[in-house]
């Protein structure tokens, strides 16, 4: 079913099918002037249908045949559909143009030394696999971009729906924010009679003159209303679980709380310098730190992690900062401070592990 859907998608994108007299190989091409893009699908269900040398010779023959036809720029992308990922890994040594689809778990595997995309087909493959996952064909819910730490792979390659979409620490933080909101909602009315200040909001005179440093921590769990809480928690759910899986739970907690504290210091400093008695609350500083950490992690992973790209992160940051700068009642100092803190903390804490080359078998 996977191969059939890929074939249909290639035809929809303008590729032409070439009849091949070898079972288990499907060839498509897209030509323009003297350039040609070839997409080759290998049906390696057991992983033993072809030897490594046969696999290389097939590609060599394709280069030769199309070169003889007058094409001067020949680009080949190979995708191996298999139940035996370990056996298929050996074939990735033949070049940078080999992707693997694990048909058992319905996931796309692209190793760090392989092409990250080919004519925009990667996103089409992800859509196909996602549709199959939703229909119940596969167990994997995200496409693991396997140039990430072992801990990330451990947390994404196996496990239930909940462990794939909801990392433990991040989910706990979301739950804790919601719990605190509903507990305190009965005890104070925001911004009236200093209720929010008494609850632990960030208020620099209380920190400077009364040494209530705990406010740099407690303000993160306070929100001014349901809309404020909902907006923050949605972003945290979307971004936070990715960062936790990539960095590990303890480093993620350091990034989250470290960014929140630094964001609080940035906000407090700005208000002190400008002599503003502003009260600040919310998890936005921490969340911007998580976004900054994600931006760093995506960048060092060659522009992509899971289904998040550098472009998406940059656009999110730009629109978020722009929205804050053009809105009333937004603590932009905390947002910017948290964002920079997240980038710096990720640079300190995150270490991308190199993928070991599999040995030829």
N, C-alpha and C positions, 0 to 999 in steps of 0.2 A: 504493500500500500504506500509506503514512504517513497519508494522509487517512482511509482506511477505519478504521485503528486508532484515530485520534483521535475519529472519529464514534462508534465503539463505546464508547470510554471515556466520552464525554460522556453517552451513554445510560445507561451503568452508574452514573454519578453523579447520575442523576435529571433530566437535561436532556431536553426534548421537541424533536423535530425538526419544523421548519417547511418545508413544500414551497415551493421558490422556482423561479420560471419563468425564471431566468437561469442559463445554463450557467457552471459554475466557481464558484458561490457556494453555501455550505452554512450554514444558519442553525439555531441551537438556542437554546432559552430555558429559564429556570428562574425561576418566578414565586412570590412570597410576598406575600400581601395586595396592597398597592399598589406593591410593588417588583418589578422584573424584571431579570434578568441575561441578556444576550444574548451568545452566542458565535458569531462569524461567521468562517467559513473561506473564504479566497479561494484558488482554484487558479490561481496566476500562473506557469505553467511558463516562459513566455518573458519575462514581465515587461511585456508590451505589450498584454495582454488588455483592460485598462481604462486610461483616462487618470486623471490626478490628480483632476480635477474630478468625473469619474464616481464615483471612489472615495469622495470626500467626500459627494457627493450621495446615495449609497446609505446612508451612515450617517445623514445628515440625515433622509432619508425614514423610516428605522427609528425615530428619535426621534419624529418626527411621528406615525407610525402608532400606536405604542404609547402615546403621550401621549393621543391621541384615544380610546383604549380605557380610559382612566381610571388609568393608571399614573403615579404622581407621582415615583418614583425609578427612573430607567432607566440601567442600566450596560451598556456595550458593550465587549467585548474582541474585537479582530480578530487573526487570525493569517493570514499570507500564506505559502503554500507555493510555493516557486519554485526554479528552477535559476539565476535571474539575480538575485543578491543586490544588485548595484549598482543595478539598475533599481528593485528593491523598496524600497531605502533612501529614495527620494524620498517614498514614501507614509507614512513614519514622521513626516513633518512635519505630518500632518493632526491629530495629537493625541498624547496619552500612552498610547494604548491599542492600539498596533500592535506585534506581535511578528512575527518572520520565522523560518520554517524553511527552511534551505538543504537542499533535497532531494538535491542532488548529494553533499554531504558528511555528510548526516544530522546536523545540528546546529541547536540552537535559538539564535537571536540576539536578545538583548534589549539595546537601547541604554540608556545611562545616564539618559535623560530619559523612559523608558517605565515603565509600571507593572511593579514587580518580580514581582507575582503577581496572580492573579485566581481567587478561590474555591478556592485550593489546586491549581489545574489545572497550574501550572508543574511541580510534581514529577511529576505524571502524564505530562506530555509528555516529561520527562527519562527516565522509565522506559521509555516507548515507544521513544524514540530509542536508548536504551542496548540494548534487546532487539534492535533492528534492527542496531546496530553489532556486537553479539556474533554475530549470525547471518551477518555478513559483508556486509551491504548497503552500509555506509558506511565512509568512511576516517577520520572524526573520532571520537575516543574520549572527548572531554569536550565539554561544552556551554560555549562561550566566552562569558562574561558581558562584553560588549564595552564596559565602562566603565573598563577597566584600561589601563596604559601600553602604548605601541606595542610595546615589547620583549616584553611578555606576549603580545600578540596575535600577534606574529611567531612566537613559540615554540609557540603552541597551534593556530593556525588551519591550519598546514601541517606536514607532517612525518610520520615513521613512528610506529608504536606506541611505540617506545622513547623518542623525543624528546617524545612527548605525556605519557607516564607516568613517565619517569625523566629528570629534568633532570641535566645532566652533572656539575656540581659536587657536587650532593647525592648522586648515585649514587657518585661518587668518594669522598666522605666515608664513606659506608656501607661501601664496599669497604675503605677504609683502616682503619677501626675493626675490621673482621673480620680483616683481615690481621695487624694488630698483636696482636690477641687470640691468634691461633693461633701466631704467632711466639713471643710471650712465654709462652704456656702451657707450653712445653717448658722454659723457663728459670727459672721460679719457681713456688712454691706460694703462692697468695694468703693474706696475713695470717700467714704462718709465717716466722720468722727474718728479718723485715723485707724479704722478697723484693719485696713490692709497693712499699715505700718506695724501695728501690734502683732499681726500674723507673721511678720518676718520679711517684709518687702525691703528692697535695696533703697536705703535712704542715707546719703552720705553724712549728714550731721550726726546721726545716731552711731555711725561707725567711727567717725573722727573723734567726737567728744565723749561718747559713752562706751567706746571700744566694743561695740556689738558686731564683731567680725563674722559671727555666724550668719549674718544677713547675706554675705557673699555666696552662701550655700542655699539658704532657705528660699531666697527670692526665685530660684529656678523652678520651684514647684507651685508657685502662685500664679493664677490667671484671673484676668479681669472679667471674664464672662464665658459663656459656652462657645461663642464664635472664636474667641481668642484661643481657648483650649483646643477646640476641634481642628483649627487650622494648623496649630503647632504639632498636634499628635499625628495628623495625616502625613505631614512631611517627615516626621521622625520615623513613622512606620515604614515609609517608602525607602528612605535613605539609610536609616540607622542599622537595619538588619544586614545590609550589604557591607557596611563598614565593619560591623562586628565579626562577620564571617571572614572577611579579608584580614583583619588585624588580630583576632582573638578576643575573648571576652574581657580579660583584665586590661589589655591595652585600650580596648574600646571604652571601658569605664573611665580610664585615665583621660582619654581624649574628650569624652563627654563632660565630665566634671571639671577637668582642667580648663577646657574652653569656656565653660560657664563661669568659673571663677575669674578668669582673665577678662572675659566680657564684662563682668560686674565691675572689675577694677577700672576698665576703660570707660565705662559709663559713669562711674563715680568720679573719676578724674576729670572728665569733660564737664560734668555739672559743677564740680568744685571750682575749676578754672573760670567758668562763666557765671559763677555765683547763682546757680539755679537750684532751687530746692525741689528737684524733680524726684518723684517716687517711681521706681522701676520694678517690674515683675515679669515673670514669664520665662519659658524655656528657650526662647528664641536665640539667645546668645550661645547656649550649648548646641542647639540645632545648627546654627550657622557654623559652629566648630566642626560638627559632624560632616556638614557639606564641604567645608574646606579640606577635611581629611579625605573625603571621597575624591575630591578634585586631585589631590596629590597622588592617591593610590591609583586612580584611573590613568593619570599621566605616566607614572612609572611602569604601568602595565600596558604600555604602547597604545594608549588611547581608548581602552575598553575594559570593562569589568562587568560580568553578567550581561544584563541588557542595558547598561548605562555607558554612555560614551562621553568623551571630553567635551564635545560640542553641547550635549544635553546639560552637563553640569555647568558649563560657562553661561549658557542661556538662562538657566535657573538662577544662578547668582546675580546676573545682570538685572533680570526682571525683579528679583526679590529686593535688591538694593535700590533699584529705581522706584519700586513701590513704596519703600520706606522713606526715601528722600522726598517723595511727592505727597506723603500722607501726614496727617496730624497725629500726634501722640505716639510716635514710633521712636524707639530708642536706637537710633542709627549708630551711635558710638558703641553700644553693646553688640550690635550685629557685625560691624566691621571688626571690632576687637575679637569677637568669637571666631569669625571667619579666618583671620590671620593666625589666631591661636591654634585652630584646628590644623591648618597647613603646617605650622611649625612643629606641633606635637606629633603629627603623622610622620613628618620627616625624621623626627628623633626616634619614634617607637616602631615604625613599620619597616620591615625588611622583606624584600621580595626574594624568595628562594629560587635558585636556578633549577630548571628542569634537567634531570639527568638524562643523557642520551641513552636510549635503549640499544642493546647490542643486536647486531644483525644475526638472524637465525636462519 
